């Protein structure tokens, strides 16, 4: 019953009055690295919402964060081209054949942009008059108030609210409760965009899966995945690990040391090993690739070893990939082929040089033609597209495949066991509860 109540409480763009309104749209176009778009998938997935707004008579002001320009220790904000939204705007202008205006605001040293000044008013007037197709605000994390507390944050939110008549959140991947994702919803009539709605629906299928349910999880750090990993373990019938997470698990299980794995992480992983002695959910990938050096594959410097040969007390080189033969192992193949739901948030090897394990898991999963297949966003999706481009194109319209735009958001929702539990989504539902005043 809770799922139904939450769905009914979520205000959706379909119910918004958009005719003649300026609509502030928070998107997750965080696809730029060092000034270059890595993958436009997240941008493309929001175009349906943007088209709907314009088709219904709305005028659009867009905003997104890009990267992490704010130093966590010092609080200083670097407003430089590497985290600019300019490449995103150029892409949208080519895609939509429309002129998008980017306002320029004064920065104050390392404090970033202190606020939105009245220089934007002329652009908003031209937006209403259809002289420009849209406005795209600078990187929200360039603004001092985006991640601040107190008056700086409150002032920034008021300024954002003053730009528009309606707020639409279509940024599923931006789960952090910042000013532009969370606070703004209390100041304007607020709705979930089409992408946000679609992601939540599919997230529900991960949280309430058809069984057997298999999850494939990997990561570069064990400590950042402990919370989601523990919750995933509770939900799955079988769990396949990769990357440093798998290396850490092997260290804890076999009492070995693998280069690059910290003692603190090994200690934390012992709980998972102990838990699995009883539940036996973890499916071991039997062949791993050890390398004497990080980086490029150097002939003679890497080799395949079997997990059954790991000797207690011994130290091993970096484990940088899963040998594809692991997925031909009888137990592994049976687990994947019999699954009814498969969730993947994993890059199995050390990219960009050790990629055979990632390609092998994707092709093994595709052989199961009846299971729901859900892929987390970010690096997981990028690896799938780059390593299996033909397969990716062939399954884009396959109803059994779904590619989330935000892998971190999926893990956060799994950790909370609630598709509607993320703070920005809660803010939308709270707004509807108060009658959209």
Helices and strands as residue ranges (DSSP letters): H 2-9, G 13-15, E 22-26, E 32-33, E 36-37, H 41-44, H 47-55, E 59-63, G 81-83, H 86-96, E 100-101, G 109-111, G 118-120, H 121-128, E 134-136, G 140-142, H 151-161, E 166-169, G 183-186, E 189-192, H 194-207, E 213-219, G 223-225, H 226-235, E 238-242, H 243-254, E 257-258, H 263-279, E 287-291, E 302-306, G 307-309, E 315-316, E 318-322, G 324-328, H 330-338, E 341-345, H 356-366, E 372-375, H 379-387, H 389-395, E 401-403, H 407-416, H 423-433
